[in-house]
Amino acid sequence: MIQKDKCETAVRLIIEYELNASPQKVWRAISIPELRANWLPEQDLSRSEPVALIPEKQASYRMREAEPPFLESLVTFQIAANDNGGTSLTIIHELDASRLRLKPQAANTNMQSVMRAA
Protein backbone atom coordinates (compact mmCIF):
# COMPACT_ATOMS: atom_id res chain seq x y z
CA MET A 1 0.00 0.00 0.00
CA ILE A 2 1.30 3.44 -0.94
CA GLN A 3 0.03 6.52 0.89
CA LYS A 4 0.42 10.16 -0.15
CA ASP A 5 -0.84 12.99 2.05
CA LYS A 6 -1.72 16.41 0.72
CA CYS A 7 -3.00 19.20 2.94
CA GLU A 8 -4.57 21.80 0.65
CA THR A 9 -5.97 24.05 3.36
CA ALA A 10 -6.47 23.92 7.09
CA VAL A 11 -9.96 22.47 6.56
CA ARG A 12 -9.31 19.87 3.84
CA LEU A 13 -7.15 16.76 3.88
CA ILE A 14 -6.62 14.48 0.88
CA ILE A 15 -5.09 11.03 1.32
CA GLU A 16 -4.41 8.65 -1.57
CA TYR A 17 -3.86 4.90 -1.28
CA GLU A 18 -2.94 2.22 -3.80
CA LEU A 19 -4.57 -1.03 -2.64
CA ASN A 20 -4.03 -4.60 -3.83
CA ALA A 21 -7.76 -5.34 -3.53
CA SER A 22 -10.22 -5.15 -6.41
CA PRO A 23 -12.45 -2.06 -6.74
CA GLN A 24 -15.51 -4.24 -6.02
CA LYS A 25 -14.02 -5.41 -2.73
CA VAL A 26 -13.08 -1.86 -1.70
CA TRP A 27 -16.57 -0.65 -2.66
CA ARG A 28 -18.14 -3.30 -0.41
CA ALA A 29 -15.93 -2.18 2.51
CA ILE A 30 -17.07 1.42 1.99
CA SER A 31 -20.75 0.93 1.24
CA ILE A 32 -21.93 -2.00 3.41
CA PRO A 33 -22.56 -0.71 6.96
CA GLU A 34 -21.52 -3.96 8.69
CA LEU A 35 -18.17 -3.98 6.86
CA ARG A 36 -17.64 -0.21 7.15
CA ALA A 37 -18.11 -0.41 10.94
CA ASN A 38 -14.86 -2.41 11.18
CA TRP A 39 -12.80 0.67 10.31
CA LEU A 40 -15.27 3.60 10.54
CA PRO A 41 -17.39 3.19 13.69
CA GLU A 42 -21.08 4.10 13.51
CA GLN A 43 -20.72 6.54 16.44
CA ASP A 44 -18.30 8.68 14.38
CA LEU A 45 -20.99 9.29 11.77
CA SER A 46 -23.76 11.83 12.24
CA ARG A 47 -25.95 9.45 10.19
CA SER A 48 -25.26 6.00 8.81
CA GLU A 49 -26.56 6.61 5.29
CA PRO A 50 -24.27 8.28 2.75
CA VAL A 51 -24.90 11.94 1.97
CA ALA A 52 -23.93 11.39 -1.67
CA LEU A 53 -23.42 8.18 -3.57
CA ILE A 54 -22.18 7.24 -7.02
CA PRO A 55 -22.40 3.42 -7.04
CA GLU A 56 -19.02 1.66 -7.17
CA LYS A 57 -17.18 5.00 -7.56
CA GLN A 58 -17.80 7.41 -4.66
CA ALA A 59 -19.51 7.64 -1.28
CA SER A 60 -19.67 10.62 1.08
CA TYR A 61 -20.56 10.47 4.77
CA ARG A 62 -21.20 13.20 7.31
CA MET A 63 -19.14 12.86 10.49
CA ARG A 64 -19.53 14.59 13.85
CA GLU A 65 -17.04 14.80 16.71
CA ALA A 66 -18.19 13.31 20.01
CA GLU A 67 -16.76 16.14 22.11
CA PRO A 68 -17.32 19.92 22.11
CA PRO A 69 -17.33 21.94 19.93
CA PHE A 70 -18.92 18.97 18.01
CA LEU A 71 -17.41 19.94 14.68
CA GLU A 72 -18.92 18.34 11.60
CA SER A 73 -17.06 17.18 8.54
CA LEU A 74 -17.64 15.42 5.27
CA VAL A 75 -15.52 12.43 4.31
CA THR A 76 -15.61 11.29 0.67
CA PHE A 77 -14.22 7.98 -0.57
CA GLN A 78 -13.39 7.81 -4.27
CA ILE A 79 -12.37 4.51 -5.83
CA ALA A 80 -10.98 3.67 -9.27
CA ALA A 81 -9.26 0.68 -10.82
CA ASN A 82 -5.49 1.11 -11.18
CA ASP A 83 -3.08 -0.33 -13.77
CA ASN A 84 -1.94 -3.12 -11.41
CA GLY A 85 -5.39 -4.73 -11.11
CA GLY A 86 -5.90 -3.12 -7.71
CA THR A 87 -7.65 0.03 -6.55
CA SER A 88 -6.75 3.69 -6.20
CA LEU A 89 -8.56 5.00 -3.12
CA THR A 90 -8.75 8.73 -2.49
CA ILE A 91 -10.11 9.95 0.84
CA ILE A 92 -11.10 13.62 1.04
CA HIS A 93 -11.90 14.84 4.55
CA GLU A 94 -13.36 18.34 4.73
CA LEU A 95 -14.20 20.20 7.90
CA ASP A 96 -17.39 22.26 7.81
CA ALA A 97 -15.67 25.65 7.61
CA SER A 98 -18.83 27.56 8.55
CA ARG A 99 -18.41 26.29 12.12
CA LEU A 100 -14.89 27.72 12.22
CA ARG A 101 -15.93 31.25 11.35
CA LEU A 102 -16.26 32.68 14.81
CA LYS A 103 -17.08 36.34 15.17
CA PRO A 104 -13.98 37.98 16.61
CA GLN A 105 -14.30 40.33 19.54
CA ALA A 106 -13.01 43.80 18.93
CA ALA A 107 -9.91 44.67 20.92
CA ASN A 108 -11.23 48.17 21.52
CA THR A 109 -14.96 48.71 21.44
CA ASN A 110 -14.57 52.41 22.25
CA MET A 111 -16.92 51.91 25.17
CA GLN A 112 -16.14 52.89 28.70
CA SER A 113 -15.39 49.98 31.07
CA VAL A 114 -17.85 49.68 33.88
CA MET A 115 -17.18 47.67 37.00
CA ARG A 116 -20.09 45.85 38.54
CA ALA A 117 -20.49 44.78 42.12
CA ALA A 118 -21.67 41.26 42.69
ZILINTA-V944628 format. One record per residue. N is the residue number from 1. RES is the residue in one letter. NEAR is the number of other ideal C-beta (glycine too) atoms within 8 Angstrom. D_LAST is the distance of its C-alpha to the last C-alpha in Angstrom with 1 decimal. Layout:
n:N res:RES near:NEAR d_last:D_LAST
n:N res:RES near:NEAR d_last:D_LAST
This chain:
n:1 res:M near:6 d_last:63.2
n:2 res:I near:6 d_last:62.1
n:3 res:Q near:7 d_last:58.5
n:4 res:K near:6 d_last:57.4
n:5 res:D near:7 d_last:53.7
n:6 res:K near:8 d_last:52.7
n:7 res:C near:8 d_last:49.1
n:8 res:E near:6 d_last:49.4
n:9 res:T near:5 d_last:45.7
n:10 res:A near:4 d_last:42.4
n:11 res:V near:7 d_last:42.4
n:12 res:R near:11 d_last:46.0
n:13 res:L near:10 d_last:48.1
n:14 res:I near:12 d_last:51.9
n:15 res:I near:11 d_last:53.9
n:16 res:E near:12 d_last:57.6
n:17 res:Y near:11 d_last:59.8
n:18 res:E near:11 d_last:63.5
n:19 res:L near:10 d_last:64.3
n:20 res:N near:5 d_last:67.7
n:21 res:A near:7 d_last:67.1
n:22 res:S near:9 d_last:68.5
n:23 res:P near:10 d_last:66.4
n:24 res:Q near:7 d_last:66.9
n:25 res:K near:9 d_last:65.6
n:26 res:V near:13 d_last:62.5
n:27 res:W near:11 d_last:62.0
n:28 res:R near:9 d_last:62.1
n:29 res:A near:11 d_last:59.4
n:30 res:I near:10 d_last:57.1
n:31 res:S near:9 d_last:57.8
n:32 res:I near:8 d_last:58.4
n:33 res:P near:7 d_last:55.1
n:34 res:E near:5 d_last:56.6
n:35 res:L near:8 d_last:57.8
n:36 res:R near:11 d_last:54.8
n:37 res:A near:9 d_last:52.5
n:38 res:N near:5 d_last:54.3
n:39 res:W near:5 d_last:52.7
n:40 res:L near:7 d_last:49.9
n:41 res:P near:6 d_last:48.0
n:42 res:E near:7 d_last:47.3
n:43 res:Q near:5 d_last:43.5
n:44 res:D near:8 d_last:43.3
n:45 res:L near:12 d_last:44.5
n:46 res:S near:6 d_last:42.4
n:47 res:R near:7 d_last:45.7
n:48 res:S near:5 d_last:49.0
n:49 res:E near:4 d_last:51.2
n:50 res:P near:8 d_last:51.9
n:51 res:V near:8 d_last:50.3
n:52 res:A near:8 d_last:53.5
n:53 res:L near:8 d_last:56.9
n:54 res:I near:7 d_last:60.2
n:55 res:P near:5 d_last:62.5
n:56 res:E near:7 d_last:63.7
n:57 res:K near:7 d_last:62.1
n:58 res:Q near:10 d_last:58.3
n:59 res:A near:11 d_last:55.4
n:60 res:S near:12 d_last:51.7
n:61 res:Y near:11 d_last:48.9
n:62 res:R near:11 d_last:45.2
n:63 res:M near:11 d_last:43.0
n:64 res:R near:11 d_last:39.3
n:65 res:E near:8 d_last:37.4
n:66 res:A near:6 d_last:36.2
n:67 res:E near:4 d_last:32.8
n:68 res:P near:3 d_last:30.0
n:69 res:P near:5 d_last:30.2
n:70 res:F near:8 d_last:33.4
n:71 res:L near:10 d_last:35.5
n:72 res:E near:12 d_last:38.7
n:73 res:S near:11 d_last:42.0
n:74 res:L near:12 d_last:45.7
n:75 res:V near:11 d_last:48.4
n:76 res:T near:12 d_last:52.0
n:77 res:F near:11 d_last:55.1
n:78 res:Q near:10 d_last:58.2
n:79 res:I near:14 d_last:61.6
n:80 res:A near:8 d_last:65.0
n:81 res:A near:8 d_last:68.3
n:82 res:N near:9 d_last:69.1
n:83 res:D near:3 d_last:72.5
n:84 res:N near:6 d_last:72.7
n:85 res:G near:6 d_last:72.6
n:86 res:G near:11 d_last:69.0
n:87 res:T near:14 d_last:65.7
n:88 res:S near:12 d_last:63.4
n:89 res:L near:12 d_last:59.9
n:90 res:T near:11 d_last:57.1
n:91 res:I near:12 d_last:53.5
n:92 res:I near:10 d_last:51.1
n:93 res:H near:12 d_last:47.4
n:94 res:E near:12 d_last:45.1
n:95 res:L near:11 d_last:41.3
n:96 res:D near:10 d_last:39.9
n:97 res:A near:8 d_last:38.9
n:98 res:S near:5 d_last:36.9
n:99 res:R near:9 d_last:34.2
n:100 res:L near:9 d_last:34.0
n:101 res:R near:6 d_last:33.4
n:102 res:L near:4 d_last:29.7
n:103 res:K near:4 d_last:28.3
n:104 res:P near:4 d_last:27.4
n:105 res:Q near:4 d_last:24.3
n:106 res:A near:5 d_last:25.4
n:107 res:A near:3 d_last:25.0
n:108 res:N near:4 d_last:24.6
n:109 res:T near:4 d_last:23.5
n:110 res:N near:3 d_last:24.3
n:111 res:M near:4 d_last:21.0
n:112 res:Q near:3 d_last:19.0
n:113 res:S near:4 d_last:15.8
n:114 res:V near:4 d_last:12.8
n:115 res:M near:4 d_last:9.7
n:116 res:R near:4 d_last:6.4
n:117 res:A near:3 d_last:3.8
n:118 res:A near:2 d_last:0.0
